[in-house]
């Protein structure tokens, strides 16, 4: 007596694809901030539709990366705490990175 199970080959292909995606996430990555803090991420954790919109609402003058780096950490963290679901900029970036990784693994 034998039992025929259908769909295992397709499942194996999907599993192989998933494993390749996991392997692709191994090690450090340089993700553009616009990809990390995507509009869907921003609307999910704040009242802003984009990072640019959030920066404009912050009241800080940011015209370059150096301008952004010059914002005092405590003031930026306070703004993040008051205007997003995160307690700090670091926590926001960690949340964005986790969401980005999750999206990379979808199959």
N, CA, C and O atoms as CSV, one atom per row, in Angstrom:
chain,resi,resn,atom,element,x,y,z
A,1,UNK,N,N,0.842,-1.174,0.000
A,1,UNK,CA,C,0.000,0.000,0.000
A,1,UNK,C,C,0.889,1.240,0.000
A,1,UNK,O,O,1.865,1.311,0.747
A,2,UNK,N,N,0.555,2.201,-0.827
A,2,UNK,CA,C,1.329,3.442,-0.867
A,2,UNK,C,C,0.389,4.635,-0.844
A,2,UNK,O,O,-0.771,4.554,-1.247
A,3,UNK,N,N,0.921,5.725,-0.365
A,3,UNK,CA,C,0.148,6.971,-0.296
A,3,UNK,C,C,0.868,7.991,-1.171
A,3,UNK,O,O,2.080,8.175,-1.069
A,4,UNK,N,N,0.110,8.636,-2.016
A,4,UNK,CA,C,0.682,9.664,-2.871
A,4,UNK,C,C,0.374,11.027,-2.271
A,4,UNK,O,O,-0.785,11.384,-2.061
A,5,UNK,N,N,1.408,11.762,-2.006
A,5,UNK,CA,C,1.246,13.108,-1.462
A,5,UNK,C,C,1.629,14.083,-2.557
A,5,UNK,O,O,2.740,14.039,-3.085
A,6,UNK,N,N,0.701,14.959,-2.892
A,6,UNK,CA,C,0.934,15.936,-3.954
A,6,UNK,C,C,1.295,17.281,-3.336
A,6,UNK,O,O,0.856,17.614,-2.235
A,7,UNK,N,N,2.075,18.021,-4.041
A,7,UNK,CA,C,2.418,19.362,-3.610
A,7,UNK,C,C,3.748,19.467,-2.889
A,7,UNK,O,O,4.194,20.573,-2.587
A,8,UNK,N,N,4.388,18.351,-2.607
A,8,UNK,CA,C,5.656,18.407,-1.891
A,8,UNK,C,C,6.762,19.051,-2.726
A,8,UNK,O,O,7.613,19.760,-2.190
A,9,UNK,N,N,6.752,18.808,-4.026
A,9,UNK,CA,C,7.769,19.427,-4.875
A,9,UNK,C,C,7.630,20.941,-4.862
A,9,UNK,O,O,8.628,21.657,-4.774
A,10,UNK,N,N,6.416,21.425,-4.949
A,10,UNK,CA,C,6.188,22.875,-4.916
A,10,UNK,C,C,6.590,23.438,-3.561
A,10,UNK,O,O,7.200,24.504,-3.482
A,11,UNK,N,N,6.253,22.729,-2.506
A,11,UNK,CA,C,6.647,23.164,-1.169
A,11,UNK,C,C,8.164,23.217,-1.044
A,11,UNK,O,O,8.700,24.156,-0.456
A,12,UNK,N,N,8.866,22.224,-1.587
A,12,UNK,CA,C,10.333,22.193,-1.534
A,12,UNK,C,C,10.907,23.382,-2.290
A,12,UNK,O,O,11.883,23.978,-1.834
A,13,UNK,N,N,10.333,23.745,-3.428
A,13,UNK,CA,C,10.794,24.906,-4.184
A,13,UNK,C,C,10.620,26.187,-3.368
A,13,UNK,O,O,11.509,27.038,-3.329
A,14,UNK,N,N,9.465,26.309,-2.719
A,14,UNK,CA,C,9.209,27.480,-1.889
A,14,UNK,C,C,10.174,27.532,-0.702
A,14,UNK,O,O,10.680,28.595,-0.344
A,15,UNK,N,N,10.416,26.382,-0.110
A,15,UNK,CA,C,11.345,26.311,1.014
A,15,UNK,C,C,12.763,26.679,0.566
A,15,UNK,O,O,13.465,27.398,1.275
A,16,UNK,N,N,13.181,26.200,-0.586
A,16,UNK,CA,C,14.505,26.548,-1.128
A,16,UNK,C,C,14.611,28.055,-1.375
A,16,UNK,O,O,15.643,28.663,-1.091
A,17,UNK,N,N,13.549,28.647,-1.902
A,17,UNK,CA,C,13.524,30.089,-2.138
A,17,UNK,C,C,13.642,30.846,-0.820
A,17,UNK,O,O,14.383,31.824,-0.719
A,18,UNK,N,N,12.915,30.392,0.171
A,18,UNK,CA,C,12.959,31.021,1.491
A,18,UNK,C,C,14.365,30.930,2.088
A,18,UNK,O,O,14.865,31.908,2.644
A,19,UNK,N,N,14.991,29.786,1.977
A,19,UNK,CA,C,16.344,29.597,2.508
A,19,UNK,C,C,17.322,30.542,1.825
A,19,UNK,O,O,18.192,31.112,2.483
A,20,UNK,N,N,17.189,30.714,0.517
A,20,UNK,CA,C,18.062,31.644,-0.205
A,20,UNK,C,C,17.852,33.074,0.281
A,20,UNK,O,O,18.809,33.840,0.394
A,21,UNK,N,N,16.613,33.431,0.565
A,21,UNK,CA,C,16.328,34.777,1.075
A,21,UNK,C,C,16.942,34.972,2.459
A,21,UNK,O,O,17.502,36.029,2.752
A,22,UNK,N,N,16.836,33.958,3.301
A,22,UNK,CA,C,17.437,34.036,4.635
A,22,UNK,C,C,18.950,34.185,4.520
A,22,UNK,O,O,19.547,35.020,5.200
A,23,UNK,N,N,19.557,33.395,3.678
A,23,UNK,CA,C,21.009,33.477,3.476
A,23,UNK,C,C,21.408,34.856,2.945
A,23,UNK,O,O,22.473,35.371,3.286
A,24,UNK,N,N,20.561,35.443,2.119
A,24,UNK,CA,C,20.832,36.770,1.577
A,24,UNK,C,C,20.791,37.864,2.627
A,24,UNK,O,O,21.379,38.928,2.438
A,25,UNK,N,N,20.106,37.615,3.726
A,25,UNK,CA,C,20.041,38.605,4.801
A,25,UNK,C,C,21.208,38.494,5.775
A,25,UNK,O,O,21.387,39.361,6.630
A,26,UNK,N,N,21.991,37.447,5.653
A,26,UNK,CA,C,23.120,37.252,6.562
A,26,UNK,C,C,24.163,38.340,6.335
A,26,UNK,O,O,24.468,38.689,5.194
A,27,UNK,N,N,24.696,38.862,7.402
A,27,UNK,CA,C,25.747,39.869,7.318
A,27,UNK,C,C,25.195,41.277,7.282
A,27,UNK,O,O,23.981,41.477,7.287
A,28,UNK,N,N,26.078,42.243,7.244
A,28,UNK,CA,C,25.657,43.650,7.251
A,28,UNK,C,C,25.061,44.066,5.901
A,28,UNK,O,O,25.409,43.533,4.848
A,29,UNK,N,N,24.161,45.029,5.979
A,29,UNK,CA,C,23.523,45.579,4.778
A,29,UNK,C,C,23.502,47.093,4.876
A,29,UNK,O,O,23.357,47.651,5.963
A,30,UNK,N,N,23.644,47.745,3.756
A,30,UNK,CA,C,23.473,49.191,3.694
A,30,UNK,C,C,22.169,49.447,2.966
A,30,UNK,O,O,22.074,49.294,1.748
A,31,UNK,N,N,21.173,49.837,3.732
A,31,UNK,CA,C,19.834,50.055,3.195
A,31,UNK,C,C,19.593,51.557,3.121
A,31,UNK,O,O,19.739,52.248,4.129
A,32,UNK,N,N,19.235,52.069,1.972
A,32,UNK,CA,C,18.922,53.503,1.893
A,32,UNK,C,C,17.818,53.854,2.891
A,32,UNK,O,O,16.842,53.119,3.041
A,33,UNK,N,N,17.989,54.976,3.560
A,33,UNK,CA,C,17.030,55.381,4.596
A,33,UNK,C,C,15.615,55.487,4.032
A,33,UNK,O,O,14.644,55.219,4.740
A,34,UNK,N,N,15.494,55.875,2.770
A,34,UNK,CA,C,14.172,55.974,2.143
A,34,UNK,C,C,13.509,54.600,2.022
A,34,UNK,O,O,12.286,54.491,2.100
A,35,UNK,N,N,14.314,53.556,1.831
A,35,UNK,CA,C,13.771,52.201,1.773
A,35,UNK,C,C,13.438,51.696,3.165
A,35,UNK,O,O,12.432,51.015,3.366
A,36,UNK,N,N,14.276,52.028,4.110
A,36,UNK,CA,C,14.063,51.578,5.485
A,36,UNK,C,C,12.835,52.253,6.093
A,36,UNK,O,O,11.984,51.596,6.693
A,37,UNK,N,N,12.759,53.561,5.929
A,37,UNK,CA,C,11.621,54.324,6.469
A,37,UNK,C,C,10.650,54.617,5.328
A,37,UNK,O,O,10.407,55.770,4.970
A,38,UNK,N,N,10.112,53.557,4.780
A,38,UNK,CA,C,9.209,53.646,3.629
A,38,UNK,C,C,7.906,54.345,4.018
A,38,UNK,O,O,7.580,54.438,5.202
A,39,UNK,N,N,7.170,54.831,3.035
A,39,UNK,CA,C,5.880,55.445,3.345
A,39,UNK,C,C,4.950,54.511,4.132
A,39,UNK,O,O,4.249,54.962,5.038
A,40,UNK,N,N,4.940,53.237,3.800
A,40,UNK,CA,C,4.056,52.323,4.547
A,40,UNK,C,C,4.511,52.194,6.000
A,40,UNK,O,O,3.679,52.114,6.904
A,41,UNK,N,N,5.823,52.174,6.230
A,41,UNK,CA,C,6.318,52.129,7.605
A,41,UNK,C,C,5.940,53.415,8.345
A,41,UNK,O,O,5.439,53.378,9.468
A,42,UNK,N,N,6.190,54.547,7.693
A,42,UNK,CA,C,5.920,55.845,8.341
A,42,UNK,C,C,4.446,56.025,8.685
A,42,UNK,O,O,4.116,56.502,9.771
A,43,UNK,N,N,3.563,55.646,7.772
A,43,UNK,CA,C,2.134,55.801,8.073
A,43,UNK,C,C,1.673,54.820,9.138
A,43,UNK,O,O,0.678,55.066,9.820
A,44,UNK,N,N,2.379,53.720,9.284
A,44,UNK,CA,C,2.013,52.742,10.297
A,44,UNK,C,C,2.441,53.105,11.705
A,44,UNK,O,O,1.870,52.609,12.676
A,45,UNK,N,N,3.452,53.973,11.826
A,45,UNK,CA,C,3.965,54.285,13.163
A,45,UNK,C,C,3.893,55.770,13.511
A,45,UNK,O,O,4.311,56.175,14.596
A,46,UNK,N,N,3.364,56.577,12.598
A,46,UNK,CA,C,3.309,58.020,12.856
A,46,UNK,C,C,2.150,58.636,12.069
A,46,UNK,O,O,1.411,57.947,11.367
A,47,UNK,N,N,2.022,59.919,12.206
A,47,UNK,CA,C,1.001,60.639,11.424
A,47,UNK,C,C,1.574,61.180,10.120
A,47,UNK,O,O,0.918,61.932,9.400
A,48,UNK,N,N,2.803,60.785,9.833
A,48,UNK,CA,C,3.503,61.282,8.651
A,48,UNK,C,C,3.479,60.257,7.528
A,48,UNK,O,O,3.489,59.050,7.771
A,49,UNK,N,N,3.448,60.753,6.297
A,49,UNK,CA,C,3.436,59.878,5.142
A,49,UNK,C,C,4.808,59.567,4.590
A,49,UNK,O,O,4.954,58.720,3.709
A,50,UNK,N,N,5.826,60.260,5.113
A,50,UNK,CA,C,7.189,60.033,4.639
A,50,UNK,C,C,8.181,60.589,5.654
A,50,UNK,O,O,7.820,61.354,6.549
A,51,UNK,N,N,9.435,60.187,5.492
A,51,UNK,CA,C,10.494,60.720,6.343
A,51,UNK,C,C,10.637,62.220,6.118
A,51,UNK,O,O,10.792,62.980,7.074
A,52,UNK,N,N,10.584,62.647,4.866
A,52,UNK,CA,C,10.692,64.083,4.565
A,52,UNK,C,C,9.608,64.877,5.277
A,52,UNK,O,O,9.873,65.939,5.841
A,53,UNK,N,N,8.393,64.361,5.249
A,53,UNK,CA,C,7.283,65.036,5.918
A,53,UNK,C,C,7.540,65.140,7.420
A,53,UNK,O,O,7.259,66.171,8.032
A,54,UNK,N,N,8.068,64.083,8.004
A,54,UNK,CA,C,8.359,64.097,9.435
A,54,UNK,C,C,9.456,65.115,9.754
A,54,UNK,O,O,9.351,65.864,10.725
A,55,UNK,N,N,10.500,65.139,8.937
A,55,UNK,CA,C,11.591,66.085,9.176
A,55,UNK,C,C,11.088,67.518,9.055
A,55,UNK,O,O,11.456,68.373,9.860
A,56,UNK,N,N,10.255,67.787,8.060
A,56,UNK,CA,C,9.699,69.136,7.895
A,56,UNK,C,C,8.873,69.537,9.109
A,56,UNK,O,O,8.937,70.685,9.550
A,57,UNK,N,N,8.103,68.608,9.649
A,57,UNK,CA,C,7.259,68.898,10.809
A,57,UNK,C,C,8.068,69.072,12.087
A,57,UNK,O,O,7.578,69.645,13.060
A,58,UNK,N,N,9.295,68.583,12.088
A,58,UNK,CA,C,10.109,68.629,13.302
A,58,UNK,C,C,10.563,70.032,13.678
A,58,UNK,O,O,10.860,70.306,14.841
A,59,UNK,N,N,10.616,70.915,12.694
A,59,UNK,CA,C,11.092,72.263,12.959
A,59,UNK,C,C,12.601,72.405,12.834
A,59,UNK,O,O,13.125,73.516,12.923
A,60,UNK,N,N,13.306,71.300,12.629
A,60,UNK,CA,C,14.748,71.355,12.422
A,60,UNK,C,C,15.023,71.640,10.948
A,60,UNK,O,O,14.350,71.112,10.062
A,61,UNK,N,N,16.016,72.478,10.707
A,61,UNK,CA,C,16.398,72.785,9.326
A,61,UNK,C,C,17.341,71.680,8.848
A,61,UNK,O,O,18.467,71.558,9.329
A,62,UNK,N,N,16.864,70.880,7.898
A,62,UNK,CA,C,17.664,69.776,7.381
A,62,UNK,C,C,17.709,69.880,5.862
A,62,UNK,O,O,16.727,69.618,5.167
A,63,UNK,N,N,18.875,70.269,5.374
A,63,UNK,CA,C,19.084,70.358,3.933
A,63,UNK,C,C,20.180,69.417,3.463
A,63,UNK,O,O,20.443,69.298,2.266
A,64,UNK,N,N,20.816,68.753,4.416
A,64,UNK,CA,C,21.890,67.828,4.080
A,64,UNK,C,C,22.019,66.776,5.176
A,64,UNK,O,O,21.415,66.885,6.243
A,65,UNK,N,N,22.809,65.772,4.891
A,65,UNK,CA,C,23.055,64.731,5.889
A,65,UNK,C,C,23.752,65.322,7.114
A,65,UNK,O,O,23.482,64.915,8.243
A,66,UNK,N,N,24.642,66.275,6.889
A,66,UNK,CA,C,25.330,66.924,8.007
A,66,UNK,C,C,24.349,67.698,8.885
A,66,UNK,O,O,24.479,67.698,10.109
A,67,UNK,N,N,23.365,68.358,8.266
A,67,UNK,CA,C,22.334,69.054,9.043
A,67,UNK,C,C,21.587,68.068,9.933
A,67,UNK,O,O,21.318,68.344,11.102
A,68,UNK,N,N,21.261,66.918,9.361
A,68,UNK,CA,C,20.536,65.911,10.133
A,68,UNK,C,C,21.379,65.409,11.304
A,68,UNK,O,O,20.881,65.257,12.419
A,69,UNK,N,N,22.660,65.155,11.038
A,69,UNK,CA,C,23.565,64.683,12.089
A,69,UNK,C,C,23.762,65.722,13.191
A,69,UNK,O,O,24.089,65.373,14.326
A,70,UNK,N,N,23.565,66.996,12.857
A,70,UNK,CA,C,23.776,68.068,13.831
A,70,UNK,C,C,22.606,68.237,14.804
A,70,UNK,O,O,22.733,68.950,15.800
A,71,UNK,N,N,21.486,67.598,14.531
A,71,UNK,CA,C,20.342,67.699,15.441
A,71,UNK,C,C,20.723,67.036,16.763
A,71,UNK,O,O,21.181,65.894,16.768
A,72,UNK,N,N,20.543,67.732,17.877
A,72,UNK,CA,C,20.867,67.124,19.176
A,72,UNK,C,C,20.044,65.848,19.401
A,72,UNK,O,O,18.826,65.834,19.218
A,73,UNK,N,N,20.732,64.798,19.795
A,73,UNK,CA,C,20.075,63.497,19.976
A,73,UNK,C,C,18.879,63.571,20.913
A,73,UNK,O,O,17.826,63.006,20.615
A,74,UNK,N,N,19.023,64.253,22.028
A,74,UNK,CA,C,17.930,64.315,23.015
A,74,UNK,C,C,16.699,64.999,22.429
A,74,UNK,O,O,15.572,64.569,22.671
A,75,UNK,N,N,16.915,66.054,21.665
A,75,UNK,CA,C,15.783,66.770,21.053
A,75,UNK,C,C,15.117,65.924,19.975
A,75,UNK,O,O,13.890,65.907,19.873
A,76,UNK,N,N,15.914,65.222,19.169
A,76,UNK,CA,C,15.356,64.380,18.117
A,76,UNK,C,C,14.595,63.203,18.733
A,76,UNK,O,O,13.507,62.858,18.274
A,77,UNK,N,N,15.168,62.589,19.772
A,77,UNK,CA,C,14.477,61.498,20.458
A,77,UNK,C,C,13.158,61.967,21.057
A,77,UNK,O,O,12.162,61.245,21.009
A,78,UNK,N,N,13.148,63.172,21.621
A,78,UNK,CA,C,11.901,63.712,22.184
A,78,UNK,C,C,10.861,63.892,21.079
A,78,UNK,O,O,9.688,63.575,21.272
A,79,UNK,N,N,11.284,64.396,19.934
A,79,UNK,CA,C,10.358,64.556,18.811
A,79,UNK,C,C,9.819,63.195,18.359
A,79,UNK,O,O,8.621,63.050,18.115
A,80,UNK,N,N,10.700,62.207,18.250
A,80,UNK,CA,C,10.284,60.858,17.845
A,80,UNK,C,C,9.301,60.282,18.857
A,80,UNK,O,O,8.281,59.709,18.477
A,81,UNK,N,N,9.603,60.432,20.130
A,81,UNK,CA,C,8.744,59.909,21.197
A,81,UNK,C,C,7.342,60.545,21.148
A,81,UNK,O,O,6.336,59.871,21.371
A,82,UNK,N,N,7.297,61.840,20.855
A,82,UNK,CA,C,6.019,62.567,20.835
A,82,UNK,C,C,5.215,62.346,19.555
A,82,UNK,O,O,3.999,62.535,19.551
A,83,UNK,N,N,5.877,61.951,18.475
A,83,UNK,CA,C,5.200,61.922,17.172
A,83,UNK,C,C,5.161,60.565,16.487
A,83,UNK,O,O,4.641,60.438,15.379
A,84,UNK,N,N,5.709,59.554,17.144
A,84,UNK,CA,C,5.671,58.207,16.577
A,84,UNK,C,C,5.336,57.214,17.690
A,84,UNK,O,O,5.179,57.596,18.850
A,85,UNK,N,N,5.231,55.974,17.333
A,85,UNK,CA,C,4.957,54.941,18.330
A,85,UNK,C,C,6.249,54.408,18.968
A,85,UNK,O,O,6.218,53.408,19.685
A,86,UNK,N,N,7.379,55.073,18.708
A,86,UNK,CA,C,8.665,54.624,19.221
A,86,UNK,C,C,9.170,55.549,20.320
A,86,UNK,O,O,8.832,56.732,20.362
A,87,UNK,N,N,9.987,54.989,21.209
A,87,UNK,CA,C,10.515,55.757,22.338
A,87,UNK,C,C,11.788,56.523,21.986
A,87,UNK,O,O,12.213,57.395,22.744
A,88,UNK,N,N,12.395,56.211,20.855
A,88,UNK,CA,C,13.622,56.902,20.448
A,88,UNK,C,C,13.882,56.670,18.960
A,88,UNK,O,O,13.257,55.812,18.336
A,89,UNK,N,N,14.804,57.440,18.407
A,89,UNK,CA,C,15.208,57.282,17.013
A,89,UNK,C,C,15.813,55.897,16.795
A,89,UNK,O,O,15.538,55.238,15.792
A,90,UNK,N,N,16.635,55.468,17.742
A,90,UNK,CA,C,17.255,54.142,17.621
A,90,UNK,C,C,16.189,53.051,17.557
A,90,UNK,O,O,16.274,52.147,16.727
A,91,UNK,N,N,15.189,53.135,18.431
A,91,UNK,CA,C,14.117,52.130,18.432
A,91,UNK,C,C,13.326,52.185,17.125
A,91,UNK,O,O,12.878,51.153,16.624
A,92,UNK,N,N,13.157,53.365,16.584
A,92,UNK,CA,C,12.436,53.503,15.317
A,92,UNK,C,C,13.214,52.832,14.187
A,92,UNK,O,O,12.638,52.119,13.366
A,93,UNK,N,N,14.525,53.064,14.153
A,93,UNK,CA,C,15.349,52.431,13.123
A,93,UNK,C,C,15.363,50.916,13.281
A,93,UNK,O,O,15.334,50.191,12.286
A,94,UNK,N,N,15.406,50.430,14.519
A,94,UNK,CA,C,15.361,48.988,14.753
A,94,UNK,C,C,14.031,48.397,14.268
A,94,UNK,O,O,14.005,47.326,13.661
A,95,UNK,N,N,12.936,49.102,14.540
A,95,UNK,CA,C,11.630,48.642,14.075
A,95,UNK,C,C,11.541,48.632,12.553
A,95,UNK,O,O,10.981,47.712,11.956
A,96,UNK,N,N,12.095,49.662,11.940
A,96,UNK,CA,C,12.099,49.740,10.474
A,96,UNK,C,C,12.947,48.627,9.881
A,96,UNK,O,O,12.571,48.027,8.874
A,97,UNK,N,N,14.083,48.349,10.496
A,97,UNK,CA,C,14.957,47.277,9.996
A,97,UNK,C,C,14.270,45.921,10.119
A,97,UNK,O,O,14.384,45.081,9.227
A,98,UNK,N,N,13.563,45.710,11.217
A,98,UNK,CA,C,12.843,44.442,11.397
A,98,UNK,C,C,11.753,44.292,10.340
A,98,UNK,O,O,11.568,43.208,9.785
A,99,UNK,N,N,11.034,45.375,10.062
A,99,UNK,CA,C,9.990,45.311,9.031
A,99,UNK,C,C,10.599,45.089,7.652
A,99,UNK,O,O,10.060,44.323,6.852
A,100,UNK,N,N,11.708,45.746,7.369
A,100,UNK,CA,C,12.386,45.566,6.085
A,100,UNK,C,C,12.808,44.109,5.911
A,100,UNK,O,O,12.598,43.522,4.849
A,101,UNK,N,N,13.401,43.528,6.951
A,101,UNK,CA,C,13.843,42.134,6.879
A,101,UNK,C,C,12.659,41.198,6.666
A,101,UNK,O,O,12.738,40.250,5.885
A,102,UNK,N,N,11.581,41.466,7.355
A,102,UNK,CA,C,10.380,40.637,7.195
A,102,UNK,C,C,9.893,40.671,5.747
A,102,UNK,O,O,9.531,39.637,5.185
A,103,UNK,N,N,9.884,41.854,5.150
A,103,UNK,CA,C,9.454,41.972,3.756
A,103,UNK,C,C,10.384,41.220,2.809
A,103,UNK,O,O,9.939,40.666,1.804
A,104,UNK,N,N,11.666,41.202,3.129
A,104,UNK,CA,C,12.635,40.501,2.289
A,104,UNK,C,C,12.399,38.997,2.320
A,104,UNK,O,O,12.729,38.297,1.362
A,105,UNK,N,N,11.829,38.495,3.414
A,105,UNK,CA,C,11.628,37.059,3.580
A,105,UNK,C,C,10.288,36.555,3.051
A,105,UNK,O,O,10.074,35.346,2.966
A,106,UNK,N,N,9.397,37.454,2.701
A,106,UNK,CA,C,8.087,37.018,2.210
A,106,UNK,C,C,8.245,36.190,0.942
A,106,UNK,O,O,9.066,36.480,0.072
A,107,UNK,N,N,7.433,35.157,0.876
A,107,UNK,CA,C,7.442,34.331,-0.354
A,107,UNK,C,C,6.052,33.835,-0.650
A,107,UNK,O,O,5.846,33.127,-1.636
